[in-house]
C-alpha cells in the first residue's frame, strides 16, 4: 500500500522524516512520499532537505521513501514555475494543494495545479467537470483523503473520478502519529466515498505504475 502525501516538521508536521517512515512501515505501508508544504519562501530549503533525506534512506529498510513537495496556497501563476523548479532539482512527487472545502483556497487553484502538471491534486473539493476532465487528460491523480475536513468532499471527488475516468489516489495527508491509519482503514475511507473494491484495486495498480516510473528515473 502507498501513501504519497506525508508531512514532517519541515512544514506543519510534528515528526522528523525518519520517524514518519518508521511509523508508516509499522502500519503496513511499503512506499511513502515526504511532501511538505512549500511556496517561494521555503521551496529551496525543503527540496534540499528532503532530497538529502531520501538519498541516505537505506534501500533495505522495509519501506521506500520518495521525495516530494506540496505547493500550498500559492498564487495561481506560481504553480508552473514552482513545479518546474522542483522537478529540475530531482523531486519525484509534486502535490498541488487543491480547493479543499474547509480552507480559503483561491478559486482556480485546481485548474492552475493541473495545468502546471502536478502529479497529485490533493483534496480538490467540489472539482468542476472541466477540471476533472483535464486531470484525466494530464494524468493527474485526484486525491481521496482521510484528513479530517478535507475528506468532506471525498464522495464528490470519487464520483467525478469515476464519471470522467480520472485517476485517483488514496492518501492520509498525515501530520502527526494519530493521523496514521492502516491500509485497510484507508481503503474503508474509499468505500465510504462510494468506491468499490474493484475501483480500489485499479487505484492501487495505477499508483504502483506511477511509483515504479518515478523509481526508474
Helices and strands as residue ranges (DSSP letters): E 2-6, H 17-27, E 31-38, H 43-56, E 64-71, H 78-89, E 93-97, H 109-116, E 120-122, H 129-137, E 141-145, G 150-153, H 154-164, E 168-171, G 177-179, H 183-192, H 197-215
